[in-house]
Amino acid sequence: MGNKSNTRLFNGIAPIYGLFYRRQKSEFRKVLERAHHVLDPRRFKTVLDVGCGTGALCAALYEKGFDVTGIDPAENMLKIARKKARHTQIRFIQASVLEGLPFADRAFDLSIASYVAHGLKPQDRQRLYAEMSRVTKSQVIVYDYNAKRGLLTTVIEWLERGDYFNFIRLAESEMKSCVFYLKECFSEVRVLEVGKRAAWYIGKPAR
């Protein structure tokens, strides 16, 4: 994410992602139901989706009553997202968290990054955590794999040569120890299992 070659890749495969939009949205709805006590629109209003892709999670959040903004560096992903959400108030902005988010400190009540962190190098994950913490008032949610590896995912991630294997081993401790520009990212971190092989790593932004 934010890397120019990765952005080109995601621009190229955006139409394929678009084919799975309905399925993704359905899965996100189920997860939001299971975690309704964490994402309660009566307590929180504004949500930032970092690495929103074609906007399936944005749509599911919007249906729950949130004021939603999605950012992604791949313009082709955003074109599909805007088309899918044309009758909603969801905002989509082209931006990269690794280059700095174009928002003021504490601009959002919540921020969430879905299946973004495991594909980043450790130093880039630190920047992800720090920027999400900076623009968020209450809770940062890193929605990603847990340590229960599936064979297909293991093979795919090995072929992609990402940092999946380190991430699933270190995610919680990595967030707890995150320090960026001499500033602590989170004052506390907890883990909520939201699926057989998925978890929410929930961080409270440090102030």
ABEGO torsion letter per residue (X at the ends): XGBAAAAAAAAAAAAAAAAAAAAAAAAAAAAAAAAAAABBAAABABBBBBGAEAGAAAAAAAAAGBBBBBBBABAAAAAAAAAAAAABABBBBBBBAAAEBABBBGABABBBBBGAAAABBAAAAAAAAAAAAAABAABBBBBBBBABBBAAAAAAAAAAGBAAAAAAAAAAAAAAABBBGGBBABABBBBBBABAABBBBBBBBBX
